[in-house]
Amino acid sequence: MKLITAVVQPSALEPVKTALAEVGIAGMTILDAKGHGTQTGKVEVYRSQRVKVDFLPKIYIEMVVTDEVLDDALHAIQDAARTGAIGDGKIWVTDVLQVIRVRTGETGPTAIHVAPHSN
C-alpha cells in the first residue's frame, strides 16, 4: 500500500478528482495549503501598493492506494494537473505499513476501498 501526496494548483482540483474517479479512485483527503517552490511567489497590487506574495495558494491531496493502482493514480494526477507552467505542483509516494477502517475494524488493503453503504 502507498500514500500518494500531491500538491497542485487550486484550478487542478476538479480535473484531478475527475481523472482519479475514471481510474476507480474516489477516496481522498483535500486541504487548502500555501507554498512555493521554483515559482517563489508573485507581486500583486493591493490598495495601490505593490505587495510580494511569497506563499501561493495550493491544494494538498492525500490518498492511500494499493500497489496495483499506484501507477494509474499517479498518471491520472499528473496528466490532470499539468499545464506546463512553473508551479504545477509535486507528487510523492510513501510506503504505508497499515490501514485500519475505524468503523469496521478491517485492516490492510480491504480497509482502503470504499464499499457501498445502505441508508
Backbone as ProteinMPNN parsed JSONL, in Angstrom:
{"seq_chain_A": "MKLITAVVQPSALEPVKTALAEVGIAGMTILDAKGHGTQTGKVEVYRSQRVKVDFLPKIYIEMVVTDEVLDDALHAIQDAARTGAIGDGKIWVTDVLQVIRVRTGETGPTAIHVAPHSN", "coords_chain_A": {"N_chain_A": [[0.846, -1.176, 0.0], [0.381, 2.283, -0.628], [0.926, 5.738, 0.18], [-0.167, 8.452, -1.504], [0.821, 11.693, -2.01], [-0.041, 14.806, -3.154], [0.633, 18.047, -4.294], [-0.982, 20.615, -5.736], [-2.105, 23.099, -8.156], [-4.908, 25.18, -7.261], [-6.85, 25.287, -9.299], [-6.575, 22.833, -10.465], [-7.855, 20.938, -8.966], [-10.561, 19.908, -9.457], [-10.232, 18.708, -12.093], [-8.28, 16.751, -11.381], [-9.658, 15.241, -9.45], [-11.733, 14.205, -11.048], [-10.226, 12.726, -12.94], [-9.058, 10.808, -11.266], [-11.36, 9.475, -10.388], [-12.095, 8.284, -12.775], [-10.236, 6.247, -12.973], [-11.026, 4.672, -10.95], [-10.658, 5.559, -8.332], [-11.838, 7.039, -5.497], [-11.683, 7.9, -2.868], [-10.175, 10.37, -0.936], [-8.216, 12.887, 0.754], [-8.447, 16.33, 1.117], [-6.781, 19.393, 1.436], [-6.567, 22.905, 1.941], [-3.74, 24.763, 1.113], [-0.66, 26.66, 1.36], [2.202, 27.698, -0.407], [5.479, 27.556, -1.988], [7.73, 26.828, -4.633], [9.983, 26.595, -7.093], [8.645, 28.659, -8.227], [8.431, 30.79, -6.412], [6.672, 32.843, -5.482], [4.776, 35.923, -6.171], [4.227, 39.306, -7.375], [1.711, 41.461, -6.38], [-0.831, 43.998, -6.713], [-2.194, 45.842, -4.156], [-4.51, 47.943, -2.85], [-3.298, 50.127, -4.177], [-0.658, 49.624, -3.602], [2.352, 47.859, -4.139], [2.699, 44.513, -3.434], [4.525, 41.769, -2.317], [3.705, 38.461, -2.69], [4.604, 35.766, -1.062], [3.884, 33.103, -0.511], [1.894, 30.981, -2.295], [-1.505, 30.051, -3.128], [-2.34, 26.633, -2.832], [-3.401, 23.227, -3.386], [-3.577, 20.467, -1.301], [-3.404, 17.1, -1.567], [-4.198, 13.898, -0.417], [-4.055, 10.344, -0.532], [-4.589, 6.876, 0.063], [-3.533, 4.055, -1.627], [-3.678, 0.839, -3.268], [-0.884, -1.175, -4.288], [-1.352, -2.091, -6.839], [-2.913, -0.191, -8.2], [-1.394, 2.046, -8.152], [0.329, 3.184, -10.229], [-1.605, 3.939, -12.177], [-3.031, 5.86, -10.712], [-1.046, 7.801, -10.243], [-0.425, 8.617, -12.863], [-2.919, 9.657, -13.598], [-3.226, 11.858, -11.838], [-0.977, 13.409, -12.537], [-1.38, 13.91, -15.317], [-3.806, 15.313, -15.231], [-3.216, 17.57, -13.705], [-1.186, 18.908, -14.973], [-0.049, 21.825, -16.553], [2.1, 22.769, -17.784], [3.37, 24.967, -16.913], [5.468, 26.763, -14.572], [5.006, 25.866, -11.204], [3.063, 23.945, -11.282], [3.041, 21.809, -9.503], [3.789, 19.081, -7.176], [4.274, 15.562, -6.7], [4.445, 12.913, -4.421], [5.358, 9.671, -3.145], [4.764, 7.422, -0.521], [5.553, 4.637, 1.51], [3.036, 2.659, 3.074], [2.398, 1.144, 6.078], [0.252, 0.056, 7.486], [-3.317, 0.061, 7.399], [-6.349, 0.926, 8.892], [-9.774, 0.556, 8.988], [-11.848, 2.432, 10.806], [-14.608, 2.22, 11.409], [-15.33, -0.499, 10.855], [-13.212, -2.086, 11.611], [-11.713, -3.396, 9.75], [-8.614, -4.264, 8.18], [-5.565, -3.503, 6.385], [-5.373, -3.794, 2.746], [-8.158, -4.132, 2.222], [-9.334, -2.271, 3.829], [-8.998, 0.074, 2.52], [-10.596, 0.39, 0.214], [-13.727, 1.777, -0.627], [-16.721, 0.625, 0.36], [-20.049, 0.261, -0.905], [-22.661, 1.775, 0.968], [-25.621, 1.169, 2.869], [-28.657, 2.984, 3.382]], "CA_chain_A": [[0.0, 0.0, 0.0], [1.151, 3.514, -0.743], [0.296, 7.031, 0.403], [0.163, 9.434, -2.533], [0.626, 13.074, -1.607], [0.125, 15.699, -4.299], [0.381, 19.465, -4.075], [-1.309, 21.105, -7.075], [-2.805, 24.374, -8.253], [-6.331, 25.053, -6.93], [-7.635, 25.036, -10.517], [-6.404, 21.434, -10.866], [-8.57, 20.022, -8.069], [-11.663, 19.188, -10.121], [-9.708, 17.768, -13.088], [-7.621, 15.628, -10.705], [-10.723, 14.422, -8.854], [-12.393, 13.507, -12.154], [-9.285, 11.755, -13.503], [-8.938, 9.703, -10.313], [-12.615, 8.717, -10.435], [-12.083, 7.485, -14.006], [-9.427, 5.048, -12.757], [-11.621, 3.931, -9.844], [-10.23, 6.043, -7.014], [-12.755, 8.084, -5.046], [-11.353, 8.366, -1.531], [-9.003, 11.238, -0.805], [-8.314, 13.993, 1.696], [-8.052, 17.572, 0.463], [-6.541, 20.516, 2.334], [-6.054, 24.133, 1.358], [-2.371, 24.979, 1.57], [0.086, 27.736, 0.72], [3.603, 27.34, -0.514], [6.137, 27.876, -3.245], [8.955, 26.119, -4.976], [10.692, 27.402, -8.072], [7.795, 29.807, -8.542], [8.84, 31.78, -5.398], [5.729, 33.927, -5.222], [4.495, 36.903, -7.219], [3.931, 40.651, -6.887], [0.35, 41.893, -6.654], [-1.132, 45.359, -6.288], [-3.269, 45.87, -3.168], [-4.733, 49.331, -2.424], [-2.278, 50.934, -4.855], [0.676, 49.275, -3.118], [2.882, 46.593, -4.635], [2.904, 43.587, -2.32], [5.035, 40.468, -2.74], [3.032, 37.308, -2.094], [5.611, 34.694, -1.062], [3.272, 31.784, -0.496], [0.765, 30.964, -3.209], [-2.484, 29.027, -2.78], [-2.167, 25.29, -3.39], [-4.28, 22.192, -2.841], [-2.825, 19.325, -0.792], [-4.254, 15.922, -1.742], [-3.622, 12.641, 0.053], [-4.881, 9.145, -0.672], [-3.897, 5.6, 0.191], [-3.925, 3.167, -2.718], [-2.957, -0.431, -3.343], [0.232, -1.153, -5.232], [-1.866, -2.394, -8.173], [-3.469, 1.002, -8.864], [-0.487, 3.175, -7.938], [0.742, 3.838, -11.475], [-2.774, 4.591, -12.775], [-3.335, 7.051, -9.921], [-0.006, 8.791, -10.486], [-0.621, 9.157, -14.218], [-4.152, 10.457, -13.596], [-2.946, 13.134, -11.171], [-0.006, 14.165, -13.326], [-1.994, 14.369, -16.565], [-4.875, 16.283, -14.949], [-2.69, 18.786, -13.058], [-0.116, 19.526, -15.762], [-0.305, 22.906, -17.512], [3.375, 23.065, -18.408], [3.908, 26.197, -16.324], [6.067, 26.64, -13.24], [4.003, 25.892, -10.139], [2.056, 22.896, -11.455], [2.968, 21.032, -8.275], [4.649, 17.927, -6.921], [3.632, 14.33, -6.22], [5.389, 11.971, -3.849], [4.765, 8.395, -2.731], [5.331, 6.918, 0.722], [5.049, 3.317, 1.909], [2.069, 2.608, 4.176], [2.56, -0.141, 6.755], [-1.032, -0.478, 7.943], [-4.52, 0.884, 7.308], [-7.452, 0.367, 9.669], [-11.055, 1.254, 8.846], [-12.315, 2.575, 12.177], [-15.997, 1.765, 11.546], [-15.497, -1.951, 10.815], [-12.047, -2.787, 12.109], [-10.978, -4.008, 8.645], [-7.232, -3.812, 8.079], [-4.883, -3.776, 5.127], [-5.965, -3.28, 1.509], [-9.628, -4.095, 2.243], [-9.745, -1.065, 4.547], [-8.837, 1.216, 1.622], [-11.71, 0.5, -0.736], [-14.998, 2.227, -0.054], [-17.844, -0.244, -0.007], [-21.32, 0.975, -0.888], [-23.363, 1.639, 2.234], [-27.078, 1.282, 2.758], [-29.213, 4.031, 4.25]], "C_chain_A": [[0.892, 1.24, 0.0], [0.285, 4.715, -0.398], [0.771, 7.941, -0.718], [-0.155, 10.8, -1.957], [0.895, 13.934, -2.831], [-0.191, 17.118, -3.857], [0.217, 20.071, -5.461], [-1.961, 22.484, -7.001], [-4.278, 24.183, -7.881], [-7.205, 24.746, -8.144], [-7.54, 23.586, -10.985], [-7.229, 20.466, -10.033], [-9.659, 19.24, -8.782], [-11.164, 18.259, -11.22], [-9.021, 16.547, -12.461], [-8.664, 14.688, -10.114], [-11.427, 13.593, -9.922], [-11.496, 12.415, -12.731], [-9.112, 10.556, -12.574], [-10.195, 8.846, -10.301], [-12.65, 7.813, -11.666], [-11.219, 6.238, -13.891], [-9.871, 4.294, -11.499], [-11.207, 4.371, -8.459], [-11.122, 7.209, -6.609], [-12.342, 8.675, -3.701], [-10.083, 9.196, -1.509], [-9.262, 12.27, 0.264], [-7.732, 15.217, 1.021], [-7.873, 18.649, 1.534], [-6.133, 21.732, 1.512], [-4.674, 24.366, 1.943], [-1.801, 26.213, 0.885], [1.536, 27.308, 0.655], [4.202, 27.869, -1.795], [7.364, 27.005, -3.408], [9.746, 27.032, -5.872], [9.961, 28.704, -8.356], [8.092, 31.013, -7.644], [7.924, 32.98, -5.231], [5.537, 34.849, -6.408], [4.199, 38.245, -6.574], [2.524, 41.011, -7.327], [0.184, 43.332, -6.191], [-2.343, 45.297, -5.37], [-3.363, 47.289, -2.633], [-3.607, 50.253, -2.891], [-0.853, 50.658, -4.376], [1.1, 47.944, -3.734], [3.238, 45.714, -3.432], [3.421, 42.269, -2.883], [4.31, 39.374, -1.957], [3.992, 36.137, -2.205], [5.0, 33.309, -1.177], [1.975, 31.835, -1.295], [-0.218, 29.866, -2.811], [-2.228, 27.728, -3.538], [-3.237, 24.385, -2.789], [-3.408, 20.984, -2.506], [-3.764, 18.129, -0.821], [-3.507, 14.701, -1.216], [-4.606, 11.508, -0.185], [-4.004, 7.913, -0.484], [-4.446, 4.688, -0.891], [-3.165, 1.854, -2.601], [-1.846, -0.295, -4.374], [-0.257, -1.346, -6.67], [-2.387, -1.159, -8.905], [-2.56, 2.222, -8.758], [-0.143, 3.904, -9.234], [-0.414, 4.559, -12.158], [-3.105, 5.888, -12.039], [-2.315, 8.158, -10.185], [-0.158, 9.441, -11.862], [-1.848, 10.058, -14.269], [-3.901, 11.829, -12.977], [-2.046, 13.999, -12.05], [-0.641, 14.723, -14.598], [-3.04, 15.454, -16.313], [-4.335, 17.604, -14.411], [-1.687, 19.547, -13.919], [-0.634, 20.624, -16.686], [0.964, 23.223, -18.288], [4.031, 24.315, -17.847], [4.556, 25.892, -14.972], [4.941, 26.724, -12.21], [2.916, 24.846, -10.294], [1.951, 21.99, -10.241], [3.981, 19.917, -8.187], [3.774, 16.764, -6.459], [4.736, 13.491, -5.585], [4.634, 10.786, -3.274], [5.528, 7.885, -1.519], [4.744, 5.532, 1.007], [4.093, 3.457, 3.089], [2.161, 1.209, 4.784], [1.231, -0.771, 7.147], [-2.134, 0.548, 7.726], [-5.603, 0.172, 8.101], [-8.693, 1.21, 9.4], [-11.696, 1.272, 10.234], [-13.705, 1.969, 12.355], [-16.109, 0.253, 11.674], [-14.352, -2.737, 11.43], [-11.26, -3.497, 11.016], [-9.565, -3.436, 8.611], [-6.671, -4.142, 6.709], [-5.636, -3.224, 3.928], [-7.496, -3.229, 1.509], [-10.153, -2.864, 2.976], [-9.652, 0.186, 3.665], [-10.085, 1.447, 0.803], [-13.007, 0.856, -0.037], [-16.095, 1.297, -0.563], [-19.127, 0.561, 0.009], [-22.024, 0.755, 0.454], [-24.871, 1.793, 2.006], [-27.575, 2.327, 3.739], [-30.217, 3.479, 5.199]], "O_chain_A": [[1.994, 1.242, 0.548], [-0.922, 4.721, -0.642], [1.97, 8.176, -0.868], [-1.262, 11.04, -1.475], [1.939, 13.806, -3.471], [-1.16, 17.357, -3.136], [1.145, 20.052, -6.269], [-2.317, 22.965, -5.925], [-4.844, 23.126, -8.159], [-8.195, 24.022, -8.027], [-8.34, 23.153, -11.815], [-7.298, 19.282, -10.362], [-9.672, 18.011, -8.713], [-11.619, 17.117, -11.292], [-9.168, 15.432, -12.96], [-8.56, 13.471, -10.264], [-11.687, 12.407, -9.717], [-11.957, 11.302, -12.982], [-9.027, 9.418, -13.036], [-10.108, 7.621, -10.213], [-13.176, 6.702, -11.605], [-11.431, 5.271, -14.622], [-9.177, 3.387, -11.038], [-11.389, 3.624, -7.498], [-11.162, 8.237, -7.286], [-12.628, 9.841, -3.429], [-9.041, 8.769, -2.006], [-10.41, 12.503, 0.641], [-6.657, 15.157, 0.425], [-8.709, 18.796, 2.426], [-5.435, 21.604, 0.506], [-4.466, 24.183, 3.142], [-2.392, 26.742, -0.056], [2.037, 26.635, 1.556], [3.536, 28.538, -2.586], [7.946, 26.517, -2.439], [10.141, 28.124, -5.463], [10.575, 29.719, -8.683], [8.003, 32.152, -8.102], [8.398, 34.054, -4.861], [6.053, 34.606, -7.499], [3.949, 38.321, -5.371], [2.18, 40.885, -8.502], [0.964, 43.825, -5.377], [-3.391, 44.77, -5.745], [-2.414, 47.791, -2.032], [-3.049, 51.036, -2.123], [0.065, 51.402, -4.723], [0.299, 47.015, -3.836], [3.979, 46.124, -2.538], [2.834, 41.713, -3.812], [4.307, 39.367, -0.726], [4.183, 35.576, -3.284], [5.54, 32.441, -1.863], [1.08, 32.628, -1.006], [0.182, 28.86, -2.223], [-1.936, 27.736, -4.734], [-3.891, 24.74, -1.809], [-2.605, 20.537, -3.326], [-4.808, 18.144, -0.168], [-2.334, 14.495, -1.527], [-5.819, 11.677, -0.061], [-2.823, 7.917, -0.833], [-5.659, 4.558, -1.058], [-2.142, 1.771, -1.922], [-1.874, 0.595, -5.224], [0.347, -0.828, -7.609], [-2.302, -1.101, -10.132], [-2.913, 3.307, -9.222], [-0.311, 5.12, -9.321], [-0.237, 5.667, -12.665], [-3.422, 6.897, -12.668], [-2.686, 9.322, -10.334], [-0.035, 10.658, -12.005], [-1.822, 11.107, -14.912], [-4.318, 12.847, -13.529], [-2.327, 15.177, -12.275], [-0.452, 15.897, -14.917], [-3.151, 16.404, -17.089], [-4.939, 18.652, -14.638], [-1.371, 20.701, -13.631], [-1.534, 20.397, -17.496], [0.91, 23.872, -19.333], [5.13, 24.68, -18.263], [4.234, 24.898, -14.321], [4.037, 27.551, -12.331], [1.949, 24.843, -9.534], [0.877, 21.451, -9.97], [4.9, 19.813, -8.999], [2.69, 16.956, -5.908], [5.828, 13.369, -6.14], [3.447, 10.872, -2.959], [6.758, 7.905, -1.481], [3.56, 5.296, 0.764], [4.313, 4.269, 3.988], [2.016, 0.21, 4.079], [1.097, -1.995, 7.143], [-1.911, 1.752, 7.853], [-5.758, -1.044, 7.995], [-8.67, 2.431, 9.562], [-12.046, 0.219, 10.767], [-13.957, 1.28, 13.343], [-16.882, -0.244, 12.494], [-14.501, -3.92, 11.736], [-10.247, -4.136, 11.304], [-9.342, -2.278, 8.966], [-7.229, -4.953, 5.97], [-6.439, -2.301, 4.063], [-8.075, -2.361, 0.855], [-11.296, -2.458, 2.765], [-10.173, 1.24, 4.029], [-10.576, 2.572, 0.708], [-13.339, 0.304, 1.012], [-16.351, 1.207, -1.763], [-19.287, 1.453, 0.842], [-21.977, -0.344, 1.005], [-25.314, 2.461, 1.073], [-26.983, 2.529, 4.8], [-30.783, 4.222, 6.001]]}, "name": "protein", "num_of_chains": 1, "seq": "MKLITAVVQPSALEPVKTALAEVGIAGMTILDAKGHGTQTGKVEVYRSQRVKVDFLPKIYIEMVVTDEVLDDALHAIQDAARTGAIGDGKIWVTDVLQVIRVRTGETGPTAIHVAPHSN"}
